[in-house]
Amino acid sequence: MLVIGLVVGGFSIPSIMGAFADGRVPRAAAIAIMIAGGLIALAVNEKPSGYAINDIPDVFVGVVGRYIN
């Protein structure tokens, strides 16, 4: 959930910038950010000890490696 939330949040940044550049309201980006925030909050809630900033790359590589393998 953490990895998916981070990916969705990362993909929403260009959408926000594009909407502001075109003078539109970033509705889709706002929805994506809410989804990303919810997934990240759920992932942090599921792990009692929480995540440190230094743990995020290891978690990301672990999840991606699990599915590539």
OpenMM code with the backbone's topology and positions (N, CA, C; nanometers):
from openmm import Vec3, app, unit

residues = "MET LEU VAL ILE GLY LEU VAL VAL GLY GLY PHE SER ILE PRO SER ILE MET GLY ALA PHE ALA ASP GLY ARG VAL PRO ARG ALA ALA ALA ILE ALA ILE MET ILE ALA GLY GLY LEU ILE ALA LEU ALA VAL ASN GLU LYS PRO SER GLY TYR ALA ILE ASN ASP ILE PRO ASP VAL PHE VAL GLY VAL VAL GLY ARG TYR ILE ASN".split()
positions = [
    Vec3(0.0827, -0.1193, 0.0000),
    Vec3(0.0000, 0.0000, 0.0000),
    Vec3(0.0871, 0.1257, 0.0000),
    Vec3(0.1993, 0.1172, 0.0721),
    Vec3(0.2885, 0.2327, 0.0771),
    Vec3(0.3457, 0.2618, -0.0608),
    Vec3(0.3893, 0.1586, -0.1289),
    Vec3(0.4508, 0.1775, -0.2607),
    Vec3(0.3484, 0.2296, -0.3609),
    Vec3(0.2302, 0.1749, -0.3609),
    Vec3(0.1265, 0.2211, -0.4537),
    Vec3(0.0892, 0.3657, -0.4223),
    Vec3(0.0786, 0.3983, -0.2945),
    Vec3(0.0486, 0.5361, -0.2565),
    Vec3(0.1565, 0.6328, -0.3015),
    Vec3(0.2825, 0.5941, -0.2876),
    Vec3(0.3914, 0.6803, -0.3318),
    Vec3(0.3922, 0.6974, -0.4837),
    Vec3(0.3632, 0.5900, -0.5557),
    Vec3(0.3609, 0.5981, -0.7022),
    Vec3(0.2454, 0.6865, -0.7491),
    Vec3(0.1285, 0.6669, -0.6917),
    Vec3(0.0127, 0.7498, -0.7297),
    Vec3(0.0391, 0.8964, -0.6957),
    Vec3(0.0973, 0.9204, -0.5786),
    Vec3(0.1312, 1.0569, -0.5411),
    Vec3(0.2340, 1.1184, -0.6336),
    Vec3(0.3317, 1.0400, -0.6738),
    Vec3(0.4327, 1.0894, -0.7674),
    Vec3(0.3752, 1.1217, -0.9044),
    Vec3(0.2826, 1.0388, -0.9504),
    Vec3(0.2208, 1.0645, -1.0803),
    Vec3(0.1235, 1.1823, -1.0766),
    Vec3(0.0786, 1.2204, -0.9599),
    Vec3(-0.0148, 1.3327, -0.9523),
    Vec3(0.0559, 1.4677, -0.9645),
    Vec3(0.1848, 1.4719, -0.9380),
    Vec3(0.2584, 1.5986, -0.9450),
    Vec3(0.2569, 1.6582, -1.0863),
    Vec3(0.2880, 1.5810, -1.1916),
    Vec3(0.2777, 1.6405, -1.3265),
    Vec3(0.1353, 1.6824, -1.3629),
    Vec3(0.0372, 1.6083, -1.3108),
    Vec3(-0.1015, 1.6441, -1.3375),
    Vec3(-0.1370, 1.7779, -1.2738),
    Vec3(-0.0888, 1.8010, -1.1529),
    Vec3(-0.1128, 1.9294, -1.0859),
    Vec3(-0.0470, 2.0423, -1.1633),
    Vec3(0.0773, 2.0212, -1.2011),
    Vec3(0.1510, 2.1263, -1.2728),
    Vec3(0.0868, 2.1566, -1.4076),
    Vec3(0.0426, 2.0528, -1.4775),
    Vec3(-0.0227, 2.0730, -1.6056),
    Vec3(-0.1546, 2.1470, -1.5927),
    Vec3(-0.2304, 2.1145, -1.4903),
    Vec3(-0.3587, 2.1824, -1.4692),
    Vec3(-0.3373, 2.3300, -1.4379),
    Vec3(-0.2405, 2.3595, -1.3515),
    Vec3(-0.2140, 2.4994, -1.3189),
    Vec3(-0.1586, 2.5753, -1.4390),
    Vec3(-0.0782, 2.5084, -1.5213),
    Vec3(-0.0215, 2.5747, -1.6386),
    Vec3(-0.1308, 2.6083, -1.7402),
    Vec3(-0.2318, 2.5233, -1.7494),
    Vec3(-0.3417, 2.5471, -1.8429),
    Vec3(-0.4522, 2.6330, -1.7831),
    Vec3(-0.4409, 2.6665, -1.6562),
    Vec3(-0.5422, 2.7482, -1.5911),
    Vec3(-0.6660, 2.6704, -1.5514),
    Vec3(-0.6525, 2.5384, -1.5380),
    Vec3(-0.7656, 2.4548, -1.4980),
    Vec3(-0.7571, 2.4214, -1.3500),
    Vec3(-0.8671, 2.3754, -1.2948),
    Vec3(-0.8696, 2.3283, -1.1569),
    Vec3(-0.8194, 2.1830, -1.1579),
    Vec3(-0.7228, 2.1498, -1.0727),
    Vec3(-0.6658, 2.0139, -1.0747),
    Vec3(-0.7527, 1.9119, -1.0010),
    Vec3(-0.8698, 1.8834, -1.0552),
    Vec3(-0.9625, 1.7916, -0.9881),
    Vec3(-0.9088, 1.6494, -0.9843),
    Vec3(-0.8623, 1.5988, -1.0986),
    Vec3(-0.8109, 1.4611, -1.1030),
    Vec3(-0.6880, 1.4474, -1.0137),
    Vec3(-0.6034, 1.5483, -1.0141),
    Vec3(-0.4838, 1.5433, -0.9298),
    Vec3(-0.5216, 1.5467, -0.7822),
    Vec3(-0.6229, 1.6219, -0.7479),
    Vec3(-0.6666, 1.6273, -0.6085),
    Vec3(-0.7208, 1.4923, -0.5636),
    Vec3(-0.7942, 1.4260, -0.6498),
    Vec3(-0.8451, 1.2927, -0.6174),
    Vec3(-0.7293, 1.1946, -0.6039),
    Vec3(-0.6317, 1.2043, -0.6934),
    Vec3(-0.5153, 1.1157, -0.6858),
    Vec3(-0.4377, 1.1387, -0.5569),
    Vec3(-0.4247, 1.2623, -0.5147),
    Vec3(-0.3525, 1.2924, -0.3913),
    Vec3(-0.4294, 1.2390, -0.2708),
    Vec3(-0.5607, 1.2479, -0.2736),
    Vec3(-0.6387, 1.1921, -0.1623),
    Vec3(-0.6249, 1.0401, -0.1566),
    Vec3(-0.6265, 0.9755, -0.2725),
    Vec3(-0.6080, 0.8300, -0.2760),
    Vec3(-0.4689, 0.7935, -0.2250),
    Vec3(-0.3673, 0.8663, -0.2723),
    Vec3(-0.2301, 0.8399, -0.2287),
    Vec3(-0.2151, 0.8604, -0.0788),
    Vec3(-0.2706, 0.9674, -0.0281),
    Vec3(-0.2633, 0.9933, 0.1153),
    Vec3(-0.3330, 0.8859, 0.1966),
    Vec3(-0.4465, 0.8404, 0.1482),
    Vec3(-0.5181, 0.7330, 0.2171),
    Vec3(-0.4397, 0.6027, 0.2178),
    Vec3(-0.3789, 0.5688, 0.1051),
    Vec3(-0.3000, 0.4458, 0.0990),
    Vec3(-0.1770, 0.4541, 0.1888),
    Vec3(-0.1113, 0.5689, 0.1892),
    Vec3(0.0066, 0.5857, 0.2745),
    Vec3(-0.0338, 0.5805, 0.4217),
    Vec3(-0.1428, 0.6459, 0.4565),
    Vec3(-0.1900, 0.6427, 0.5951),
    Vec3(-0.2287, 0.5011, 0.6367),
    Vec3(-0.2915, 0.4273, 0.5477),
    Vec3(-0.3289, 0.2896, 0.5773),
    Vec3(-0.2054, 0.2024, 0.5965),
    Vec3(-0.1029, 0.2227, 0.5127),
    Vec3(0.0201, 0.1444, 0.5258),
    Vec3(0.0910, 0.1753, 0.6573),
    Vec3(0.0950, 0.3014, 0.6947),
    Vec3(0.1598, 0.3388, 0.8210),
    Vec3(0.0794, 0.2856, 0.9388),
    Vec3(-0.0520, 0.2843, 0.9265),
    Vec3(-0.1379, 0.2324, 1.0329),
    Vec3(-0.1235, 0.0807, 1.0485),
    Vec3(-0.0997, 0.0105, 0.9384),
    Vec3(-0.0879, -0.1354, 0.9427),
    Vec3(0.0421, -0.1814, 1.0077),
    Vec3(0.1470, -0.1006, 0.9996),
    Vec3(0.2752, -0.1370, 1.0597),
    Vec3(0.2886, -0.0632, 1.1927),
    Vec3(0.2818, -0.1353, 1.3037),
    Vec3(0.2810, -0.0693, 1.4353),
    Vec3(0.4034, 0.0184, 1.4622),
    Vec3(0.5201, -0.0215, 1.4133),
    Vec3(0.6398, 0.0587, 1.4386),
    Vec3(0.6531, 0.1750, 1.3418),
    Vec3(0.5707, 0.1786, 1.2386),
    Vec3(0.5744, 0.2875, 1.1421),
    Vec3(0.6901, 0.2732, 1.0452),
    Vec3(0.7084, 0.3722, 0.9607),
    Vec3(0.8150, 0.3737, 0.8619),
    Vec3(0.9026, 0.4953, 0.8850),
    Vec3(1.0316, 0.4756, 0.8762),
    Vec3(1.1247, 0.5879, 0.8785),
    Vec3(1.1524, 0.6286, 0.7340),
    Vec3(1.1987, 0.7488, 0.7154),
    Vec3(1.2297, 0.7957, 0.5802),
    Vec3(1.3352, 0.7057, 0.5155),
    Vec3(1.4286, 0.6568, 0.5954),
    Vec3(1.5341, 0.5702, 0.5420),
    Vec3(1.4827, 0.4325, 0.5021),
    Vec3(1.3667, 0.3917, 0.5512),
    Vec3(1.3101, 0.2606, 0.5191),
    Vec3(1.2387, 0.2591, 0.3846),
    Vec3(1.1992, 0.3728, 0.3342),
    Vec3(1.1163, 0.3774, 0.2139),
    Vec3(1.1856, 0.3171, 0.0920),
    Vec3(1.3132, 0.3484, 0.0629),
    Vec3(1.3761, 0.2826, -0.0533),
    Vec3(1.3830, 0.1306, -0.0396),
    Vec3(1.4095, 0.0805, 0.0806),
    Vec3(1.4159, -0.0647, 0.1010),
    Vec3(1.2794, -0.1295, 0.0799),
    Vec3(1.1756, -0.0643, 0.1269),
    Vec3(1.0400, -0.1165, 0.1077),
    Vec3(1.0042, -0.1164, -0.0405),
    Vec3(1.0378, -0.0075, -0.1086),
    Vec3(1.0064, 0.0040, -0.2511),
    Vec3(1.0778, -0.1046, -0.3307),
    Vec3(1.2078, -0.1225, -0.3070),
    Vec3(1.2847, -0.2245, -0.3786),
    Vec3(1.2355, -0.3641, -0.3437),
    Vec3(1.1990, -0.3859, -0.2189),
    Vec3(1.1474, -0.5164, -0.1790),
    Vec3(1.0175, -0.5525, -0.2495),
    Vec3(0.9275, -0.4559, -0.2604),
    Vec3(0.7988, -0.4832, -0.3270),
    Vec3(0.8189, -0.5024, -0.4764),
    Vec3(0.8959, -0.4155, -0.5395),
    Vec3(0.9195, -0.4283, -0.6836),
    Vec3(0.9945, -0.5586, -0.7128),
    Vec3(1.0940, -0.5916, -0.6303),
    Vec3(1.1695, -0.7151, -0.6503),
    Vec3(1.0842, -0.8383, -0.6331),
    Vec3(0.9864, -0.8320, -0.5447),
    Vec3(0.8978, -0.9470, -0.5236),
    Vec3(0.8158, -0.9761, -0.6487),
    Vec3(0.7759, -0.8737, -0.7214),
    Vec3(0.6916, -0.8945, -0.8389),
    Vec3(0.7710, -0.9140, -0.9673),
    Vec3(0.8940, -0.8674, -0.9705),
    Vec3(0.9783, -0.8914, -1.0891),
    Vec3(1.0301, -1.0334, -1.0882),
    Vec3(1.0581, -1.0829, -0.9706),
    Vec3(1.1136, -1.2172, -0.9554),
    Vec3(1.0159, -1.3162, -1.0061),
] * unit.nanometer
topology = app.Topology()
chain = topology.addChain("A")
for resn in residues:
    res = topology.addResidue(resn, chain)
    for name in ("N", "CA", "C"):
        topology.addAtom(name, app.Element.getBySymbol(name[0]), res)
